Amino acid sequence: MKESFWRSLTQSRRWRTILLLLALVGLLYAFLVSIGLLGASFKLFGKGFAEQLIETSSNPIVALFGGILATTLLQSSSTTTSIVVGLVAAGSLPFESAVYVIMGANIGTSVTNTLVSMGHITRGEEFKRAFAASTVHDFFNVMAVAILMPLQYFFNILGRAAWAMEEAFAEIGGLHFASPIKIITKPVIHFLVDTFDQKPWPLVILSLIMMFLALRYLVVVLRIVVMARIEAFFDTVIFKNAGRAMLLGVLLTVLVQSSSITTSLVIPLAGAGILTLTQIFPYTLGANIGTTITAILAALSLGVEVGVAVAFAHLLFNILGICLVWPLGAIRRIPMILAQGLAEVAASYRWLAIVYVLTAFYVIPFIVILVLG
């Protein structure tokens, strides 16, 4: 009797674990679809507009904010930089302007994981952790631009180094790489886009609802299934030190070809308390490097020298930004301190988080382009 009781109990626990793991996979898939659908929705609003923004960016400041606004509309720095590579290769955009657009794209790409953190907005401490984890990416990218933009303007450091790299890769071309994440999510995204007759507003609303629900229950299931098991694994293996976390960010982003996806994936883990801000920060820096692979492959496949140089300028910008900010502890802590401070205020005044996203990524870039463009 006792033996059969324990056997049935063990079996019920096993089935419960299996069901929870299946739920975890399903919620993760829904979350990835929601991110892809959000990007597809914004592209329906203004891919042509984004291309015009980039193409008419002659002033460095306008080019920078054009890159920010274009990327927030497209929800993908990879898409923006690929467009930039194509425009430069076609002679529609000067190389010098393209470099500033790419800097802006680096800032704009962090809007996605900041939007993802909004899925935690109804839960105080959870939202604070998630919002800090997302905005640390914002603050680092702004710091990198603040340091490197004057150096590029006065000394053309990225341009010179990028052209030197282009010469080394002059004979390479025809390379392509498919993102497995996009392969598995694209059919559902296309189905939903066609179902809603390519109308952007309903698709945006649907994607946000999907994202909110997926995040809400993803965190719940994570806490039940993996908190005890995976937290130790993350601490002792994957995120044991900054080097490993950064390398993971590079490799994962190269694999899926989207820093928006890879940085967004860790936001629920931050919200659930599985990962800390200190662990997430180097991971996002790695994602910055990994996201450059899409434009590099696009440029090499086109085989146009100036396009390849632009793609390498993007890679060099991210590497130099890390080299200038990361080594010194006092400087390295600035993005984390700012992110934590903003998260503290946003946790008390939730509306401020929404105002921050709208102002930083949409209103300010639009006003700057309108006034200076």
C-alpha positions as a printed Julia matrix, in Angstrom:
373×3 Matrix{Float64}:
  0.0    0.0     0.0
  2.72   2.45    1.05
  4.88   1.47   -1.95
  2.04   2.02   -4.45
  1.27   5.38   -2.84
  4.85   6.62   -3.28
  4.95   5.26   -6.83
  1.75   7.11   -7.78
  3.02  10.26   -6.05
  6.31  10.09   -7.95
  4.48   9.55  -11.23
  2.13  12.46  -10.57
  5.09  14.73   -9.81
  6.83  13.56  -13.0
  3.74  14.31  -15.09
  3.39  17.69  -13.37
  6.99  18.52  -14.23
  6.51  17.42  -17.85
  3.36  19.54  -18.19
  5.08  22.55  -16.65
  8.06  22.16  -19.0
  5.68  21.95  -21.98
  3.93  25.08  -20.7
  7.33  26.77  -20.4
  8.22  25.93  -24.02
  4.77  27.06  -25.23
  4.96  30.36  -23.34
  8.5   30.98  -24.58
  7.36  30.37  -28.15
  4.39  32.74  -27.67
  6.79  35.34  -26.25
  9.12  35.04  -29.28
  6.15  35.27  -31.65
  4.93  38.41  -29.85
  8.33  40.08  -30.3
  8.42  39.15  -33.99
  4.82  40.25  -34.48
  5.51  43.61  -32.82
  8.41  44.18  -35.21
  6.28  43.13  -38.2
  3.53  45.52  -37.07
  5.89  48.47  -36.84
  7.3   47.64  -40.27
  3.77  47.88  -41.69
  3.57  51.36  -40.18
  6.71  52.68  -41.7
  9.47  50.69  -43.37
  9.38  53.12  -46.28
  9.37  56.03  -43.86
 12.34  54.51  -42.01
 14.26  54.19  -45.26
 13.53  57.84  -46.09
 14.73  58.87  -42.64
 18.02  57.09  -43.18
 18.49  58.2   -46.78
 18.05  61.93  -46.04
 20.37  62.0   -43.0
 23.23  64.35  -43.91
 23.77  66.21  -40.61
 25.54  63.94  -38.04
 22.97  64.76  -35.33
 20.07  64.14  -37.71
 21.72  60.9   -38.87
 22.11  59.76  -35.24
 18.48  60.45  -34.31
 17.31  59.15  -37.68
 18.98  55.85  -36.77
 17.23  55.85  -33.38
 13.77  56.57  -34.81
 14.15  54.2   -37.77
 15.18  51.36  -35.47
 12.34  51.96  -33.02
  9.94  51.84  -35.97
 11.49  48.67  -37.38
 12.15  47.12  -33.93
 15.47  45.78  -35.21
 18.95  47.28  -35.45
 19.87  44.38  -37.75
 17.19  45.52  -40.22
 18.27  49.15  -39.94
 21.95  48.39  -40.51
 21.12  46.07  -43.39
 19.11  48.91  -44.99
 22.04  51.26  -44.36
 24.44  48.81  -46.02
 22.12  48.56  -49.04
 21.71  52.35  -49.33
 25.46  52.96  -49.03
 26.19  50.23  -51.59
 23.68  51.87  -53.96
 25.29  55.29  -53.47
 22.17  56.79  -51.84
 23.82  57.42  -48.44
 27.35  58.72  -47.78
 29.64  56.51  -45.7
 30.16  59.26  -43.09
 26.41  59.64  -42.48
 25.95  55.88  -42.38
 28.28  55.57  -39.39
 26.15  57.99  -37.35
 22.94  56.2   -38.39
 24.44  52.96  -37.08
 25.27  54.64  -33.75
 21.63  55.68  -33.49
 20.5   52.16  -34.4
 22.45  50.85  -31.42
 20.44  53.1   -29.11
 17.13  52.41  -30.84
 17.43  48.63  -30.66
 17.16  48.66  -26.87
 13.54  49.86  -27.08
 12.34  46.27  -27.57
 13.6   44.87  -24.27
 12.4   48.05  -22.51
  8.92  47.42  -23.94
  9.2   43.79  -22.8
  9.9   44.95  -19.24
  6.49  46.71  -19.32
  4.93  43.26  -19.13
  5.95  43.25  -15.45
  4.56  46.74  -14.72
  1.75  45.55  -12.43
  4.18  43.84   -9.99
  6.39  46.27   -8.07
  9.69  44.53   -7.21
  9.52  42.31  -10.28
  9.04  45.37  -12.51
 11.9   47.2   -10.81
 14.31  44.34  -11.56
 13.05  43.91  -15.15
 13.1   47.65  -15.93
 16.64  48.07  -14.59
 17.8   45.05  -16.62
 16.35  46.55  -19.79
 17.45  50.18  -19.37
 21.08  49.32  -18.51
 21.34  48.54  -22.24
 19.96  52.02  -23.05
 22.41  53.83  -20.8
 25.44  51.92  -22.04
 24.59  52.61  -25.69
 24.09  56.32  -24.96
 27.45  56.42  -23.15
 29.19  54.69  -26.05
 27.74  57.22  -28.5
 28.67  60.16  -26.23
 32.3   58.97  -26.17
 32.76  57.75  -29.75
 30.69  60.24  -31.76
 33.09  63.19  -31.12
 36.09  60.92  -31.85
 34.49  59.84  -35.1
 33.54  63.4   -36.07
 37.0   64.89  -35.48
 39.33  61.95  -36.21
 37.25  59.45  -38.28
 38.57  56.6   -36.12
 35.8   54.16  -37.08
 36.06  55.01  -40.77
 39.81  54.44  -40.97
 39.71  51.16  -39.06
 36.65  49.92  -41.0
 38.29  50.54  -44.37
 41.41  48.71  -43.19
 39.26  45.71  -42.24
 37.4   45.9   -45.54
 40.65  45.48  -47.44
 41.4   42.31  -45.48
 38.0   40.83  -46.44
 37.91  42.19  -49.98
 37.67  38.79  -51.66
 34.91  37.31  -49.48
 31.3   37.29  -50.65
 28.09  35.34  -51.05
 27.64  34.43  -47.37
 24.16  33.82  -45.93
 22.9   32.62  -42.57
 19.38  31.8   -41.47
 18.11  32.54  -37.97
 16.48  29.45  -36.41
 14.25  31.65  -34.23
 12.89  33.42  -37.3
 12.4   30.1   -39.09
 10.19  28.64  -36.35
  8.23  31.83  -35.62
  7.8   33.25  -39.14
  4.89  30.96  -40.2
  2.76  31.99  -37.2
  3.69  35.67  -37.6
  2.81  35.61  -41.32
 -0.46  33.82  -40.55
 -1.44  36.48  -37.99
 -0.41  39.35  -40.29
 -2.52  37.89  -43.12
 -5.42  37.13  -40.76
 -5.56  40.8   -39.72
 -5.22  41.87  -43.36
 -1.86  43.59  -42.68
 -3.52  46.26  -40.51
 -0.82  47.49  -38.1
 -2.9   48.78  -35.17
 -4.75  45.5   -34.39
 -1.46  43.62  -34.8
  0.34  45.93  -32.35
 -2.45  45.46  -29.8
 -2.45  41.67  -30.3
  1.35  41.47  -29.99
  1.33  43.5   -26.76
 -1.45  41.35  -25.27
  0.46  38.19  -26.24
  3.66  39.59  -24.77
  1.98  40.62  -21.52
  0.25  37.26  -21.0
  3.3   35.21  -22.05
  5.53  37.18  -19.65
  3.03  37.0   -16.82
  2.82  33.21  -16.88
  6.41  32.65  -18.05
  7.64  34.15  -14.79
  5.17  32.05  -12.78
  6.26  28.8   -14.48
  9.95  29.75  -14.24
  9.59  30.15  -10.5
  7.88  26.77  -10.12
 10.0   24.68  -12.47
 13.47  26.1   -12.73
 14.12  28.63  -10.0
 15.86  26.2    -7.64
 17.55  24.13  -10.36
 18.55  26.7   -12.94
 19.53  29.56  -10.63
 22.56  27.65   -9.36
 23.39  26.57  -12.94
 23.33  30.17  -14.14
 25.44  31.37  -11.21
 28.08  28.63  -11.4
 28.21  27.91  -15.14
 26.61  30.24  -17.7
 26.79  33.59  -15.9
 29.67  32.66  -13.58
 31.7   35.69  -14.67
 31.4   38.69  -16.99
 33.48  37.04  -19.72
 31.17  34.03  -19.99
 28.05  36.21  -19.94
 29.46  38.46  -22.67
 30.46  35.46  -24.8
 26.96  33.97  -24.39
 25.47  37.28  -25.56
 27.69  37.24  -28.66
 27.06  33.58  -29.59
 23.31  33.61  -28.93
 22.83  36.82  -30.92
 24.92  35.52  -33.82
 22.74  32.4   -33.77
 19.36  34.19  -33.81
 20.58  37.37  -35.6
 18.64  39.69  -33.32
 19.89  41.46  -30.21
 16.28  42.51  -29.57
 15.36  38.85  -29.04
 18.41  37.82  -27.03
 18.29  40.81  -24.69
 14.51  40.46  -24.31
 14.89  36.79  -23.35
 16.72  37.64  -20.11
 14.19  40.26  -18.95
 11.76  37.65  -17.51
 14.73  35.99  -15.78
 15.62  39.34  -14.21
 12.02  39.93  -13.22
 11.86  36.5   -11.58
 15.05  37.24   -9.64
 17.01  34.45  -11.36
 19.56  36.83  -12.91
 20.99  40.02  -11.4
 21.72  43.31  -13.13
 25.46  42.65  -12.74
 25.08  39.36  -14.64
 22.85  40.78  -17.37
 24.96  43.86  -18.17
 27.92  42.05  -19.84
 25.47  39.75  -21.63
 23.83  42.76  -23.31
 27.26  44.03  -24.37
 27.93  40.69  -26.02
 24.56  40.96  -27.77
 25.67  44.35  -29.15
 28.62  42.65  -30.84
 26.62  39.62  -32.01
 23.94  41.73  -33.72
 26.5   43.1   -36.21
 26.73  39.72  -37.97
 23.55  40.35  -40.01
 24.85  43.52  -41.65
 28.3   41.98  -42.16
 26.8   38.98  -43.97
 24.53  41.28  -45.99
 27.49  43.45  -46.99
 29.74  40.52  -47.87
 26.97  38.99  -50.0
 26.6   42.29  -51.92
 30.36  42.49  -52.39
 30.41  46.32  -52.54
 33.45  47.73  -50.75
 31.79  50.71  -49.08
 28.94  48.51  -47.79
 31.42  46.1   -46.21
 33.24  49.04  -44.6
 29.96  50.31  -43.08
 29.19  46.86  -41.63
 32.66  46.68  -40.08
 32.21  50.22  -38.67
 29.19  48.86  -36.76
 31.27  46.0   -35.34
 34.12  48.33  -34.4
 31.76  50.8   -32.74
 30.46  48.11  -30.4
 33.9   46.66  -29.64
 35.46  50.08  -28.97
 32.5   51.1   -26.81
 33.06  48.06  -24.6
 36.83  48.65  -24.48
 36.35  52.25  -23.38
 33.6   51.66  -20.8
 34.07  48.16  -19.36
 37.71  48.06  -18.04
 37.35  50.91  -15.51
 35.04  50.02  -12.63
 34.02  53.62  -11.96
 32.88  54.08  -15.57
 31.45  50.55  -15.89
 29.14  51.14  -12.93
 27.58  54.31  -14.39
 25.0   52.55  -16.65
 24.02  50.19  -13.82
 23.66  53.05  -11.3
 21.54  55.06  -13.75
 19.39  52.03  -14.63
 18.8   51.18  -10.96
 17.97  54.81  -10.15
 15.47  55.08  -12.99
 13.94  51.72  -12.04
 13.48  52.85   -8.42
 11.56  55.93   -9.56
  9.6   54.02  -12.24
  8.55  51.37   -9.7
  6.94  54.14   -7.6
  5.52  56.07  -10.55
  4.64  53.49  -13.22
  3.47  56.13  -15.72
  7.03  57.47  -15.79
  8.26  54.27  -17.45
  5.79  54.75  -20.32
  6.72  58.43  -20.63
 10.41  57.45  -20.69
  9.94  55.04  -23.61
  7.78  57.41  -25.65
 10.01  60.44  -25.0
 13.45  58.86  -25.35
 12.75  56.67  -28.38
 10.04  58.53  -30.3
  9.33  62.15  -29.28
 12.9   63.48  -28.88
 14.25  61.86  -32.09
 11.21  63.1   -34.06
 11.6   66.69  -32.75
 15.36  66.74  -33.44
 14.83  65.46  -37.01
 11.99  67.96  -37.55
 14.03  70.93  -36.3
 17.46  70.08  -37.74
 16.55  67.9   -40.72
